[in-house]
Amino acid sequence: MLDSFQEAHAQARGCAAHLRLAIHRQTWRGQIGNWAGAGTGSSIDFQDHRPYLPGDDPRHIDWQAYARSGQTILKLYREEVSPSVDLLFDASESMRFPDEKALQVLSLLLFCVESAQSLGVSLRVHGLTPEKAELWELPQLLSGRISWPEQEAREEGSRIPQLEGLPLRHGSLRILISDLLFPAAEQSLLRKLGEGQGRVMFLVPWHPDEADPDWKGNMELRDRERGVWRRQRVDEGILRRYKEAYAAHENSWRDAARRYGAAFARVRAGQPLADALREEALRLGVLEAWA
Amino acid sequence: MGLNFANPLALWALLGIPTVILIHFLQVRSRRAEANTLFLLEFLAEETRKGAMFQRIRNGMQLWMQLLAVLLITLILSRPMWVRKDSRQPVGIVVDASFSMSAFSEGLEQELDRLWPRLKTLASGRDWWIRSSALEDPLIYRGDSDAEARQALLDFRPQHAAQDPRDALLQMREQMGPESLILYLSDHDGAPPPARAQRISIGRPLENAGFSGIRFEQEGDQWVALLSLLWRGEGAAQRGLRLLNASGEELLQLQAQWSAPGLEQLKIALPPDLELGLFELEGDALAADNQLPFVVPRLKTLEYRIHLEGPEKEFAEKLMASLPETEASLDAALSLGPGGAQQILFASSDGEEAEFAAVLAEAHPFTEELPWQGFLARPLQGRQALGSEDVLLWMGERPLLLLDDRLGAEVLSTNFIWEQSNAERWPSMILLLHRFLEDLRKQAPGLEQLNLECRQVVNPPNRVEGELQLWQRSPGEAEWQSSLLPPGLLRSGALPGWLELRDDSGARLRVASAFLDLREGDLREAASRSLSQELLRDEQERFSEQDVLRPLWFLLLALCLGLAWWSGGARA
């Protein structure tokens, strides 16, 4: 992890004290827990009536209704489940450049972990690179002992985070923390993330320099992920076209997320995490304020 | 019309072009940065990825305007001119005809290679007039062909001692007019030549060794040559020295050595029976003083008798003893005093002397260039010139000295009392008597051999049998070559060699001519100098038309500078 782990963790905990993942707005399936499930269960929350059918638990017969109507009506209660959250962290090189972005990315990851834990959900964190996906242990993650290895630049090969073989749990919430800075692969990625009745949430860190770079004149630009140098003359026209391409790339992901019913929120780097989360994630209901 | 530049140095301003380009290259140097989003630039790949720097230059209006401004500034400063089609430039060249020029034939060719193309750009054509600095030399070239003029200069062989070009230059200026370009081609630098001529020097400092003189002595029956050799260079030197006969066969080989620059003398015994010979020094740039032709000196004996008494007799004996190869003989044709066919007669001391008056010399070879003011002698009264006599000296209206030069009877008569005059102590009188006696010696039969310098006047024998013929011989030639006897003064050869005068009785006079000019052999002060650029520019302007578009260039320059400023400002 970065040297600034402590700083990131402090920011994450500070945010988690006021903000949390908006899990309660959805219905969940899963193991018995503290959250209202999609089906009937044994909680004390009344849900519905229905006629008694043989095999039903006679303890749930609404005897008062029976006294009024002579019908054996069964009283149904809301199921209480414990939601599963699969937190997918894009550990590619672009997530750690510049340093401001790296700090914000780490803060965001820790915030999600802290928030999920405070919500009592079943959380798994997966570190993703274009080559592999690996499960990160929470204690190690929270103690800063998970390494975020620097990757060797590769001129060839896919830049998309590796999701193949990723053990996503059925019906879990899949939160992908990624800058999505790889050639458009929205469809396949969303399809993969949505498998097994999963719900998808994108938390997209970004840095203002990516949206509006200070390139001008003759530039030699190094691709962080591929390590290759590119000589590029940048004038007003080219810069404008770049910005258009950047905006189109973002909109493409937003549209795809909307079509697949995935939540999507960008998190700006270079400012306190709380401010960055309020700017879009809170406004769009991806997070909610509490306490 | 040919294009010229009045100020070609301004063409250096073209260096501004690479400078401007370099500045732009530095300005467009790439800046390095890292980025996460380069995949978003993939669409630009073929359009701008390569050659970004050149693309910027190509598209940079400011750059193009600056380059154009540099070109215009160069154009304005260099002041282009167009040579008029009908322009003809008169060019006169006076070539230094002194021997030393022959040492720099290579320098001449190099200078002509530089000068000719430059002259060709001054005007459409040239009228050449090339002559030697020696007025007696024929014209070297006159015409309008550049190539022929150049070749004529290369073919010219200087054959004179040190020359003063003044007369030749003044003559050239007078002939060609005040507007012509007159050049003086020399091998030394110095004061500006007269007649508004321009000096071109083709020399360079050189070391030179050469002969500076020869003298002969007779030791017993053997002739000994006393050679003077001069080394003009640095430190000690050594040269091979050979003695050859006239046909070029080597007779002797030795070394000439100098411990320091200066003169060395060598004493060389000549082989018996050698009449014509040649000393030859190992070669250097100046070939003329490396050969010394000589003849073993041979004077005809002048026989005389004296029929005088008293002081005149005493003087006559001293006079004849001072001359080489004289012999008293009772039957000699020459008599000092009355008697012979050839006489020197002294006036009687008992005559009546007239008063002093101014002495006046008549023009005669015997009196040539001799001063007489201070000659103290009073003419005797009553003596008049006879019909066959010429008066050599007058005092007032009375003759002092008379010459009767009838064929075979030459008589020199004085008309003053010898004893009472200062004639015996007056050098002009002694010289005159020497000239008279030498003249008589020439008339004597037999062969005379002399060693002279090149181009020295040769006095042919006065009385010859039949027609006098001239024969010449150069070192290495086996035979004498017949030549035409030139009209006027006869001079020894311009180049080292021999000449011989013959009449029906045989050889009468044999002369060896050698180059012994001490000034010409010193090449240490030789220098080079080209035609000044200022002069060429002035000449160029005379035959050229100014650029009429000059105001337009200024206007364009202002426009370029304005656009460069505007485009630079717009970009900023």
Interface residues (C-beta under 8 A of the other chain):
Chain A: E93 S94 F97 R159 D179 L181 F182 P183 E210 P213 W215 K216 G217 N218 M219 E220 L221 R222 D223 R224 E225 R226 R230 R231 Q232 R233 I238 R241 Y242 A245 Y246 H249
Chain B: V28 R29 S30 R31 R32 A33 E34 A35 N36 T37 L38 F39 L40 L41 F43 L44 T48 R49 K50 A52 M53 Q55 R56
